[in-house]
């Protein structure tokens, strides 16, 4: 059973990102403020849920949350500031869009850059421990999947509807055959050979 909060009596926002390890596409993050007495038996780390469960839960989360928001950082920004900083920035953007200012942030992972002086706590595997982080993981994952599905219609050769931009064997083979798109992260090792192999 996931916990509803870390600090009783504070307005807490759970934050998580999706797409950090991908070769292509933006990184997405979500921030979610749930009622302090919130309960949901199904809600869990998005990686432990089926696709159908994630999309059902997205509707429930958006209905039940006191506030929620999604932040996005483009592939170009990722290449400019690196993926770790881009993940922090995506979370900052999500928190900045919340209609309620949180008093505390619960961050999935072990590192974070402070945002506007709001106290935060990092929680390793927090999406499997706290409801608000799990909710954020579901929103970040499903909105990013929608985005990659849209890109797949323009660039079907890379299999993004299925692999979501992650470094699968088929994705890397498509890069070898067809080159890169404007959505590939050019600072990443796209071919998996330890080199930046393209002349960008």
VENFEN-V550675 format. One record per helix or strand of 2 or more residues. SS is the DSSP state (hx for helix, st for strand). FROM is the first residue (numbers start at 0). LEN is the number of residues. If there is no record, write none. Layout:
[[SS,FROM,LEN] [SS,FROM,LEN]]
This chain:
[[st,11,7] [st,26,7] [hx,45,3] [hx,50,14] [st,66,7] [hx,74,7] [hx,82,15] [st,103,5] [st,117,6] [hx,125,3] [hx,130,24] [hx,155,3] [hx,159,4] [hx,168,10]]
